[in-house]
Amino acid sequence: MSDSPDLVLGPILRYVDTHQATVWVETDRACTVEVSTSTGSTGSEPTWGIGGHHFAIVVLDGLPAASLVDYRVELRSDEQTASCWPPEDVRAVFRTADPDGDVGISFGSCRRGDTYDDESLQRIGADALVGLARRVRTEAPAHWPDLLLLLGDQVYADDPSPEILRQLHTHRAANPETTAALGDEVADEICDFEEYTWLYRESWGTPKVRALMASVPSCMILDDHDLRDDWNSSADWRRTVTVTDWWPRRVVGAFTSYWIYQHLGNLSPTELAADPIYAAVRAAPDDVAREKILADFSLRADAEPDSTRWSYVRDLGHTRLIMIDSRCSRDLTPERRAMLDVAEWEWLRTVTLETDARHILFGTSLPYLMLPALHHLEQWNEAVAQGAWGPRASKVGERLRLELDLEHWAAFDNSFRDMAGLVSELTARATPPASVVWLSGDVHCSYVAEAQLTEKATPQTALYQLTMSPFRNPLERPIRVVNRIAIRKPMVGLMRRLSRRAHVPETPMTWQATAGPWFDNGVMSLTITGERLLIRVEHAFVAPDRSQRLSQTHTGELTR
């Protein structure tokens, strides 16, 4: 180890608007992080430590709007200065927002951070983020996305890569007491903060992805694999898992790491300054005190979801992006099952109805509009689990919910109808928005679906579901067949009749897939230019020279 501090991860560009930006870093020791820009704006922040890891998020203010900004990161410690970013052969630059310009968002979910050796490329394919990084590197900055949107499963705590698995076994062997306390059930799973840090380093530490995230702002939301598969899918799931000896340790590791690596960067500088947990962490005297603050916060966030909020808002010109936590804030009480609890739903209504933005984007890791046959299947399953076919069938319904991953918005019918009602309110305004679009991932297939409210037309508002998944974690071939069948009219009709037999009322919205489904690793981009919505779907492939690239699969305009 050298005498001067160095970067472990980052810099990662997070929040950017017309005049402000935040830059997140992890360093290998305590130091002061200084960020200077070509515009004269600078920011400085001392790191704070958790478990021997050191972090800072630096705020830049007074930036010129709609401008290219070169920046430089320096780490200072005891008069030692290390110029860590950019290397001499790399230009670190980002664009501030243009309040009246186009808005471009590249998005997706479900990305394994495995290596790029021949075995990994053969097993899980090319990485769409590496392909996007290549495209950004070769394009003029004017064509870069304004935002990289990561819609869940940024890491896989319950299914780590072979490389992380070897590291995990070595770590557990050196800590036999911890290993014994956790038990065999999670012997091959990530369970504490230290182990979570390995996942983030693997996922975001490769040079091309690191360069992409240093130049394109990003925002993120959690999903089940950030903690464990099927997390909060039902009350039965929680009753089974939360009584295990390993669950509290897993919760602390998952939420502490998520708060540090993902959540802080989702916040604006104003929100950061007002966040009481962030203030307490920065003011704490040492790592031990900070670990206690975040452990208490994590356990409470799991046990009392309304004690914290992972959802947030980003305004991009005349577009409002509302990122919805559709995983942690659920109400799993069977008789009032909801995707969002009362507090979360009221927040969502408020931030949706208070804006006069021309475009409303709902970012939700789980698709609001599934492929039609799967939607009716999930509606049927929830009704049966709620007792529509009697107590015996109810137990079978709950088991199927877990075994078949029937846990999307359709499986929380109260919330599905609430969302449709919210859209109805929006479109009934004197000046309705030009579009309402749901951006989602999770399902390891991608598609475009056009929707309309059942009870009224919305000629002034386009309604679309855009789903992109995976970045890098392809679906098994048998399940691909199921998804292809799920858009065919005979299967849609059959599943719809099945749901009606369980007394599910007609849906307040109808929709159909207009493009897709696709199953390869990829990324989707949405460009908003005035009233127009343009989409581009690209899929990743390995070129003959073994470079990972993107190939354009579909382009189109979303019309109303």
NUNU-30134 format. One line per 3 residues: number of its first residue (from 1); their letters; for each residue x, y, z of C-alpha. Coordinates in nm, 3 decimals, m for minus. Layout:
N
NUM) A) X Y Z; ...
***
This chain:
560
1) MSD) 0.000 0.000 0.000; 0.135 0.341 m0.096; 0.157 0.636 0.142
4) SPD) m0.099 0.837 m0.053; m0.475 0.766 m0.068; m0.630 0.608 m0.374
7) LVL) m0.972 0.546 m0.520; m1.138 0.209 m0.470; m1.453 0.294 m0.668
10) GPI) m1.557 0.598 m0.863; m1.578 0.874 m0.926; m1.945 0.806 m0.996
13) LRY) m2.147 1.100 m1.123; m2.486 1.089 m0.954; m2.717 1.391 m0.933
16) VDT) m2.685 1.655 m1.208; m2.920 1.944 m1.284; m2.867 2.282 m1.445
19) HQA) m2.629 2.420 m1.182; m2.541 2.139 m0.938; m2.384 1.794 m0.941
22) TVW) m2.279 1.530 m0.689; m1.977 1.301 m0.725; m1.957 0.981 m0.518
25) VET) m1.631 0.800 m0.433; m1.496 0.518 m0.222; m1.133 0.552 m0.110
28) DRA) m0.886 0.314 0.050; m0.826 0.535 0.358; m0.944 0.848 0.532
31) CTV) m0.874 1.161 0.330; m1.031 1.475 0.189; m1.184 1.446 m0.156
34) EVS) m1.155 1.757 m0.373; m1.330 1.795 m0.707; m1.236 2.085 m0.934
37) TST) m1.396 2.174 m1.266; m1.310 2.360 m1.583; m1.581 2.614 m1.497
40) GST) m1.413 2.718 m1.172; m1.664 2.541 m0.945; m1.505 2.323 m0.677
43) GSE) m1.620 2.098 m0.396; m1.446 1.935 m0.102; m1.559 1.672 0.147
46) PTW) m1.380 1.462 0.412; m1.444 1.090 0.390; m1.626 0.895 0.660
49) GIG) m1.566 0.531 0.739; m1.777 0.218 0.776; m1.612 m0.115 0.847
52) GHH) m1.273 0.005 0.725; m1.417 0.146 0.401; m1.416 0.519 0.331
55) FAI) m1.675 0.721 0.138; m1.761 1.074 0.035; m2.016 1.245 m0.184
58) VVL) m1.897 1.584 m0.306; m2.140 1.859 m0.404; m2.057 2.094 m0.691
61) DGL) m2.255 2.418 m0.714; m2.263 2.721 m0.942; m2.218 2.522 m1.263
64) PAA) m2.329 2.678 m1.593; m2.644 2.528 m1.746; m2.634 2.324 m2.067
67) SLV) m2.254 2.306 m2.061; m1.975 2.053 m2.089; m1.779 2.041 m1.765
70) DYR) m1.436 1.882 m1.733; m1.350 1.774 m1.380; m1.064 1.639 m1.175
73) VEL) m1.061 1.443 m0.849; m0.781 1.478 m0.594; m0.741 1.299 m0.264
76) RSD) m0.551 1.475 0.016; m0.422 1.321 0.336; m0.156 1.464 0.572
79) EQT) m0.027 1.693 0.298; m0.009 1.394 0.061; m0.194 1.458 m0.266
82) ASC) m0.285 1.192 m0.516; m0.439 1.299 m0.846; m0.662 0.997 m0.895
85) WPP) m0.896 1.087 m1.175; m0.879 1.111 m1.465; m0.571 0.923 m1.581
88) EDV) m0.366 1.115 m1.833; m0.521 0.931 m2.129; m0.883 0.981 m2.014
91) RAV) m1.103 1.290 m2.023; m1.346 1.324 m1.731; m1.638 1.532 m1.851
94) FRT) m2.011 1.562 m1.797; m2.299 1.775 m1.922; m2.517 1.995 m1.705
97) ADP) m2.888 1.996 m1.781; m3.055 2.213 m2.041; m3.393 2.315 m1.893
100) DGD) m3.548 2.344 m2.239; m3.353 2.075 m2.420; m3.421 1.713 m2.509
103) VGI) m3.404 1.452 m2.232; m3.239 1.115 m2.294; m3.262 0.824 m2.048
106) SFG) m3.092 0.487 m2.094; m3.233 0.222 m1.863; m3.256 m0.143 m1.768
109) SCR) m3.208 m0.382 m1.478; m3.071 m0.717 m1.368; m2.697 m0.713 m1.415
112) RGD) m2.454 m0.974 m1.296; m2.106 m0.840 m1.228; m1.917 m1.152 m1.334
115) TYD) m1.586 m1.127 m1.518; m1.552 m1.106 m1.895; m1.348 m1.420 m1.954
118) DES) m1.452 m1.665 m2.224; m1.648 m1.883 m1.982; m1.853 m1.590 m1.847
121) LQR) m1.920 m1.446 m2.191; m2.041 m1.787 m2.304; m2.253 m1.846 m1.990
124) IGA) m2.424 m1.506 m1.946; m2.329 m1.313 m2.258; m2.206 m0.962 m2.327
127) DAL) m2.264 m0.680 m2.080; m2.499 m0.410 m2.209; m2.340 m0.149 m1.983
130) VGL) m1.999 m0.220 m2.137; m2.160 m0.185 m2.479; m2.321 0.144 m2.373
133) ARR) m1.985 0.262 m2.238; m1.830 0.193 m2.577; m2.105 0.386 m2.752
136) VRT) m2.068 0.684 m2.517; m1.692 0.680 m2.564; m1.725 0.703 m2.942
139) EAP) m2.012 0.952 m2.960; m2.012 1.330 m2.920; m2.128 1.433 m2.568
142) AHW) m2.442 1.589 m2.720; m2.562 1.234 m2.794; m2.492 1.090 m2.449
145) PDL) m2.786 0.995 m2.229; m2.876 1.258 m1.971; m2.939 0.982 m1.721
148) LLL) m2.848 0.618 m1.666; m3.139 0.456 m1.485; m3.065 0.131 m1.298
151) LGD) m3.399 m0.030 m1.217; m3.302 m0.295 m0.965; m3.083 m0.599 m0.908
154) QVY) m2.762 m0.399 m0.940; m2.607 m0.680 m0.733; m2.703 m1.042 m0.667
157) ADD) m2.655 m1.110 m0.298; m2.822 m1.451 m0.319; m2.639 m1.568 m0.631
160) PSP) m2.284 m1.427 m0.641; m2.042 m1.488 m0.924; m1.793 m1.779 m0.910
163) EIL) m1.515 m1.529 m0.828; m1.708 m1.376 m0.537; m1.812 m1.722 m0.420
166) RQL) m1.448 m1.827 m0.386; m1.373 m1.507 m0.194; m1.676 m1.569 0.025
169) HTH) m1.569 m1.923 0.116; m1.220 m1.799 0.207; m1.368 m1.522 0.419
172) RAA) m1.605 m1.759 0.601; m1.328 m2.013 0.663; m1.126 m1.740 0.835
175) NPE) m1.429 m1.653 1.053; m1.568 m1.988 1.171; m1.784 m1.839 1.449
178) TTA) m1.968 m1.616 1.205; m2.003 m1.903 0.958; m2.154 m2.130 1.223
181) ALG) m2.398 m1.859 1.333; m2.522 m1.806 0.978; m2.583 m2.174 0.905
184) DEV) m2.580 m2.377 0.585; m2.881 m2.211 0.419; m2.681 m1.902 0.325
187) ADE) m2.336 m2.059 0.297; m2.316 m1.942 m0.064; m2.487 m1.605 m0.016
190) ICD) m2.372 m1.255 0.078; m2.467 m1.178 0.437; m2.283 m0.876 0.580
193) FEE) m2.161 m0.531 0.486; m1.806 m0.635 0.405; m1.930 m0.903 0.166
196) YTW) m2.167 m0.656 m0.001; m1.878 m0.422 m0.074; m1.723 m0.697 m0.289
199) LYR) m2.035 m0.706 m0.507; m2.026 m0.334 m0.574; m1.655 m0.336 m0.648
202) ESW) m1.706 m0.622 m0.894; m2.007 m0.457 m1.059; m1.882 m0.099 m1.088
205) GTP) m1.505 m0.139 m1.081; m1.435 m0.257 m1.435; m1.267 0.021 m1.636
208) KVR) m1.533 0.067 m1.904; m1.827 0.073 m1.664; m1.631 0.299 m1.434
211) ALM) m1.569 0.544 m1.718; m1.939 0.537 m1.816; m2.054 0.612 m1.462
214) ASV) m1.797 0.891 m1.429; m1.953 1.082 m1.719; m2.324 0.995 m1.724
217) PSC) m2.542 1.079 m1.419; m2.715 0.781 m1.263; m3.006 0.704 m1.038
220) MIL) m3.106 0.368 m0.897; m3.369 0.174 m0.705; m3.354 m0.155 m0.517
223) DDH) m3.518 m0.487 m0.601; m3.526 m0.832 m0.452; m3.177 m0.963 m0.537
226) DLR) m3.024 m0.660 m0.366; m3.137 m0.854 m0.058; m3.281 m1.196 m0.154
229) DDW) m3.493 m1.354 m0.426; m3.869 m1.292 m0.383; m3.806 m1.042 m0.102
232) NSS) m4.142 m0.929 0.038; m4.342 m1.129 m0.213; m4.593 m1.229 0.057
235) ADW) m4.658 m1.239 0.430; m4.576 m1.612 0.424; m4.234 m1.533 0.277
238) RRT) m4.160 m1.285 0.556; m4.280 m1.520 0.829; m4.046 m1.791 0.700
241) VTV) m3.737 m1.579 0.644; m3.741 m1.322 0.923; m3.724 m1.584 1.200
244) TDW) m3.391 m1.722 1.075; m3.071 m1.648 1.263; m2.906 m1.496 0.956
247) WPR) m3.179 m1.249 0.858; m3.083 m0.953 1.084; m2.721 m0.968 0.967
250) RVV) m2.836 m0.981 0.605; m3.070 m0.684 0.654; m2.796 m0.471 0.810
253) GAF) m2.549 m0.555 0.534; m2.802 m0.502 0.255; m2.954 m0.173 0.370
256) TSY) m2.630 m0.023 0.496; m2.458 m0.091 0.165; m2.761 0.017 m0.039
259) WIY) m2.783 0.345 0.156; m2.414 0.416 0.094; m2.360 0.288 m0.258
262) QHL) m2.696 0.366 m0.416; m2.939 0.576 m0.212; m2.722 0.876 m0.121
265) GNL) m2.652 0.952 m0.485; m3.024 0.950 m0.564; m3.071 1.260 m0.349
268) SPT) m3.030 1.620 m0.458; m2.782 1.840 m0.267; m3.077 1.999 m0.084
271) ELA) m3.212 1.657 0.016; m2.867 1.544 0.126; m2.830 1.850 0.348
274) ADP) m3.167 1.779 0.510; m3.121 1.402 0.562; m3.089 1.326 0.937
277) IYA) m2.916 0.989 0.891; m2.657 1.140 0.658; m2.595 1.419 0.910
280) AVR) m2.558 1.168 1.194; m2.318 0.951 0.996; m2.096 1.244 0.903
283) AAP) m2.092 1.373 1.262; m2.024 1.034 1.428; m1.684 1.009 1.598
286) DDV) m1.573 0.676 1.448; m1.659 0.374 1.236; m1.816 0.189 1.528
289) ARE) m2.062 0.470 1.596; m2.150 0.496 1.228; m2.202 0.123 1.200
292) KIL) m2.443 0.137 1.495; m2.637 0.428 1.341; m2.678 0.248 1.010
295) ADF) m2.748 m0.092 1.167; m3.033 0.056 1.373; m3.160 0.242 1.069
298) SLR) m3.148 m0.074 0.855; m3.332 m0.297 1.100; m3.602 m0.036 1.148
301) ADA) m3.638 0.017 0.771; m3.703 m0.356 0.732; m3.939 m0.394 1.028
304) EPD) m4.120 m0.060 0.982; m4.116 0.030 0.611; m4.288 0.363 0.667
307) STR) m3.993 0.475 0.882; m3.788 0.556 0.573; m3.837 0.632 0.206
310) WSY) m3.630 0.493 m0.078; m3.855 0.650 m0.343; m3.757 0.989 m0.485
313) VRD) m3.815 1.242 m0.764; m3.592 1.382 m1.036; m3.707 1.669 m1.255
316) LGH) m3.546 1.679 m1.600; m3.661 1.989 m1.784; m4.032 1.943 m1.856
319) TRL) m4.020 1.577 m1.748; m4.075 1.443 m1.396; m3.922 1.105 m1.314
322) IMI) m4.080 0.947 m1.005; m3.880 0.652 m0.880; m4.103 0.414 m0.683
325) DSR) m3.983 0.169 m0.421; m4.204 m0.123 m0.522; m4.025 m0.374 m0.299
328) CSR) m3.959 m0.250 0.057; m4.271 m0.038 0.116; m4.530 m0.309 0.051
331) DLT) m4.823 m0.387 0.279; m4.829 m0.768 0.291; m5.133 m0.805 0.517
334) PER) m5.342 m1.053 0.314; m5.674 m0.869 0.347; m5.528 m0.537 0.229
337) RAM) m5.230 m0.647 0.024; m5.071 m0.348 m0.155; m4.757 m0.275 m0.355
340) LDV) m4.723 0.052 m0.161; m4.834 0.105 0.196; m5.059 0.399 0.287
343) AEW) m4.774 0.644 0.357; m4.589 0.556 0.037; m4.901 0.579 m0.175
346) EWL) m4.991 0.922 m0.039; m4.638 1.041 m0.116; m4.670 0.906 m0.471
349) RTV) m5.005 1.080 m0.525; m4.865 1.408 m0.395; m4.552 1.417 m0.612
352) TLE) m4.754 1.307 m0.916; m5.038 1.557 m0.887; m4.835 1.856 m0.773
355) TDA) m4.639 1.888 m1.097; m4.741 2.034 m1.431; m4.463 1.847 m1.613
358) RHI) m4.546 1.755 m1.972; m4.419 1.401 m1.925; m4.462 1.181 m1.616
361) LFG) m4.226 0.883 m1.592; m4.284 0.623 m1.321; m3.968 0.424 m1.252
364) TSL) m4.066 0.096 m1.088; m3.842 m0.210 m1.083; m4.145 m0.434 m1.134
367) PYL) m4.348 m0.369 m1.451; m4.686 m0.208 m1.395; m4.818 m0.365 m1.717
370) MLP) m4.700 m0.722 m1.758; m4.738 m0.920 m2.078; m5.120 m0.959 m2.088
373) ALH) m5.162 m1.331 m2.015; m4.919 m1.310 m1.724; m5.112 m1.014 m1.584
376) HLE) m5.437 m1.214 m1.575; m5.253 m1.512 m1.425; m5.124 m1.296 m1.140
379) QWN) m5.469 m1.145 m1.083; m5.618 m1.494 m1.065; m5.348 m1.610 m0.827
382) EAV) m5.398 m1.321 m0.585; m5.775 m1.371 m0.582; m5.734 m1.743 m0.510
385) AQG) m5.476 m1.670 m0.240; m5.724 m1.424 m0.089; m5.984 m1.703 m0.062
388) AWG) m6.190 m1.672 m0.382; m6.189 m2.052 m0.422; m6.190 m2.144 m0.054
391) PRA) m5.928 m2.200 0.220; m5.758 m2.503 0.065; m5.710 m2.330 m0.268
394) SKV) m5.590 m2.023 m0.079; m5.293 m2.214 0.058; m5.213 m2.348 m0.288
397) GER) m5.238 m1.996 m0.426; m4.983 m1.865 m0.176; m4.742 m2.146 m0.264
400) LRL) m4.778 m2.072 m0.636; m4.717 m1.704 m0.568; m4.371 m1.792 m0.435
403) ELD) m4.283 m2.072 m0.673; m4.382 m1.882 m0.989; m4.272 m1.532 m0.878
406) LEH) m4.627 m1.396 m0.907; m4.558 m1.068 m0.729; m4.584 m0.782 m0.977
409) WAA) m4.837 m0.498 m0.974; m5.103 m0.734 m1.110; m5.059 m0.949 m0.799
412) FDN) m5.135 m0.644 m0.585; m5.466 m0.561 m0.751; m5.556 m0.281 m0.509
415) SFR) m5.240 m0.096 m0.608; m5.287 m0.172 m0.978; m5.630 m0.009 m0.967
418) DMA) m5.504 0.281 m0.755; m5.240 0.356 m1.017; m5.499 0.347 m1.295
421) GLV) m5.711 0.588 m1.091; m5.414 0.821 m1.052; m5.361 0.818 m1.429
424) SEL) m5.730 0.894 m1.476; m5.692 1.200 m1.250; m5.390 1.320 m1.445
427) TAR) m5.555 1.282 m1.782; m5.875 1.457 m1.665; m5.691 1.784 m1.611
430) ATP) m5.763 2.086 m1.828; m5.408 2.048 m1.958; m5.319 1.680 m1.922
433) PAS) m4.961 1.556 m1.960; m4.845 1.458 m2.306; m4.740 1.117 m2.176
436) VVW) m4.743 0.885 m1.878; m4.478 0.614 m1.912; m4.376 0.332 m1.679
439) LSG) m4.007 0.236 m1.698; m3.935 m0.109 m1.555; m3.711 m0.414 m1.551
442) DVH) m3.703 m0.733 m1.337; m3.866 m0.984 m1.571; m3.560 m1.068 m1.786
445) CSY) m3.744 m0.985 m2.104; m3.803 m0.655 m2.280; m4.104 m0.510 m2.456
448) VAE) m4.302 m0.198 m2.542; m4.672 m0.192 m2.452; m4.929 0.073 m2.544
451) AQL) m5.216 0.124 m2.299; m5.549 0.299 m2.266; m5.792 0.349 m1.981
454) TEK) m6.098 0.125 m2.010; m6.359 0.385 m1.917; m6.234 0.679 m2.121
457) ATP) m6.004 0.768 m2.405; m5.695 0.980 m2.341; m5.633 1.138 m2.682
460) QTA) m5.400 1.402 m2.539; m5.190 1.161 m2.330; m4.984 0.867 m2.450
463) LYQ) m4.974 0.575 m2.205; m4.687 0.327 m2.238; m4.504 0.057 m2.048
466) LTM) m4.134 0.028 m2.140; m3.963 m0.275 m1.992; m3.592 m0.351 m2.035
469) SPF) m3.426 m0.644 m1.865; m3.163 m0.780 m1.840; m2.847 m0.574 m1.870
472) RNP) m2.662 m0.903 m1.822; m2.845 m1.208 m1.689; m3.036 m1.388 m1.965
475) LER) m3.355 m1.584 m1.907; m3.366 m1.963 m1.939; m3.501 m2.076 m2.275
478) PIR) m3.814 m2.261 m2.145; m3.931 m1.943 m1.971; m3.870 m1.745 m2.290
481) VVN) m4.128 m1.968 m2.457; m4.380 m1.888 m2.182; m4.326 m1.515 m2.236
484) RIA) m4.374 m1.546 m2.611; m4.703 m1.730 m2.557; m4.815 m1.466 m2.305
487) IRK) m4.884 m1.210 m2.580; m5.090 m1.443 m2.802; m5.462 m1.375 m2.807
490) PMV) m5.580 m1.732 m2.730; m5.361 m1.748 m2.418; m5.461 m1.395 m2.313
493) GLM) m5.826 m1.490 m2.348; m5.779 m1.811 m2.152; m5.602 m1.638 m1.863
496) RRL) m5.858 m1.359 m1.862; m6.143 m1.612 m1.829; m5.955 m1.787 m1.551
499) SRR) m5.924 m1.463 m1.354; m6.296 m1.391 m1.403; m6.378 m1.733 m1.257
502) AHV) m6.195 m1.616 m0.945; m6.428 m1.312 m0.943; m6.162 m1.062 m1.048
505) PET) m6.339 m0.757 m1.194; m6.249 m0.615 m1.533; m5.921 m0.424 m1.538
508) PMT) m5.943 m0.043 m1.552; m5.681 m0.041 m1.825; m5.614 m0.240 m2.142
511) WQA) m5.285 m0.273 m2.327; m5.098 m0.475 m2.584; m4.733 m0.532 m2.664
514) TAG) m4.644 m0.331 m2.975; m4.280 m0.440 m2.988; m4.096 m0.737 m2.840
517) PWF) m4.063 m0.941 m2.636; m3.685 m0.968 m2.657; m3.467 m1.176 m2.427
520) DNG) m3.102 m1.092 m2.491; m2.892 m0.868 m2.269; m2.957 m0.510 m2.366
523) VMS) m3.043 m0.150 m2.287; m3.338 0.068 m2.386; m3.316 0.443 m2.442
526) LTI) m3.600 0.694 m2.429; m3.553 1.039 m2.582; m3.807 1.310 m2.505
529) TGE) m3.797 1.594 m2.756; m4.077 1.842 m2.701; m4.400 1.639 m2.713
532) RLL) m4.239 1.345 m2.894; m4.116 1.022 m2.735; m3.854 0.824 m2.927
535) IRV) m3.724 0.484 m2.822; m3.422 0.279 m2.918; m3.367 m0.083 m2.814
538) EHA) m3.014 m0.220 m2.834; m2.884 m0.564 m2.752; m2.533 m0.661 m2.649
541) FVA) m2.310 m0.899 m2.839; m1.950 m1.014 m2.840; m1.769 m0.899 m3.156
544) PDR) m1.504 m1.114 m3.329; m1.234 m0.911 m3.154; m1.402 m1.006 m2.819
547) SQR) m1.513 m0.649 m2.756; m1.866 m0.610 m2.615; m2.089 m0.393 m2.830
550) LSQ) m2.450 m0.292 m2.887; m2.657 m0.371 m3.193; m2.973 m0.172 m3.263
553) THT) m3.281 m0.398 m3.253; m3.573 m0.157 m3.264; m3.648 0.213 m3.295
556) GEL) m3.980 0.388 m3.291; m4.192 0.680 m3.180; m4.448 0.644 m2.903
559) TR) m4.763 0.811 m3.034; m5.094 0.912 m2.880
***
